[in-house]
Amino acid sequence: MKRSLRPFLVTLCVTPLALLAAGCSSVAPTQQDVLVNAARSLSGTKSVQLDGTVQVSVTQRRRTENWSAELHGGISKPAVSLAGSVDTGRRTYPFALRVAARTLYAQLHGTWYSAPLGELKRESVAASGKQRSLFGKLRTLFAAEDIAAHAFRGTVTRGPELDGAETWQWRGTVDPEGALAMAAKYGGDDAKLTPEKRGETLDVLEQLAHVCRITVVAGGDGKPRRIELEVEADRQQVAALGRAAREARAVDVGAVHAKLRLDLTHWNEPVHAAAPPGARPLGQLLSGMFSG
């Protein structure tokens, strides 16, 4: 009897391990897995193609305003080539962005402007006060897992097939208490709040959690294939958010509908960008915008 049971017991023990090894991709990832891997893929990739759209509808005093925007192109470490437009419902404004030969190029109103990336980096460092140290970068990586696990709440399910890959889909929103806890833990002195200010911020986050939905669709390799942000708020929800944010003008808004979608494809494929001829200094554009 004992000898006859041995093959059965061996099979009983080995089968789960074999199934795990053969079909580990069928095991649903956690919220933390999806969000952290998506962030790491975006920050660590050589290149990615993106197609983004934004649609916004705001009803105010019996009138609805609609506007939309789109952005298409590729981003890589040495080169960026993006083109898009903003449609206000009355007029469409095309634009383009390129990075080539360590120079940023921006096209607005049909004119190209440029600025060396080194110059922009120096200005950014001067504005922030200092460059991030190696310890600071490592701290950010460790914090990412903590933030992904506690600053959001949602569920992971099977997602649609995108970019030729089967996917997992995380859909959720902000966790108000968790987000404040993570801000206090990793935000430094800037994130320190008085009890009164913390209460106000918590009220805003709670109202946002009711109307905001975030979706991240990722492949089995962890790379995000789609990121969506949706806001659906009726008059009562807009009013509640306005009261929490101490924004009196929100009472005039009847409803807000907004959706941002970003599709990410062609990971680690080359992106080509050429410097446009005749570009003017970017400072000319900025001085014109802020000269009044």
ABEGO torsion letter per residue (X at the ends): XAAAAAAAAAAAAAAAAAAAAAAAAABBBBAAAAAAAAAAAAAABABBBBBBBBBBBBBBGGBBBBBBBBBBEBBBAABBBBBBBBBAGABBBBBBBBBBGGBBBBBBGGBBBBBBAAAAAAAAAAAAGBBBBAAAAAAAAAAAAAAAAAABBBBBBBBBBBGGBBBBBBBBBBBAAAAAAAAAAAAEAAABBBAAAAAAAAAAAAAAAAABBBBBBBBAAGBBABBBBBBBBBAAAAAAAAAAAGBAAAAABABBBBBBBBBBBGBGBBBBBBBBBGBBBAAAAAAAAAAX
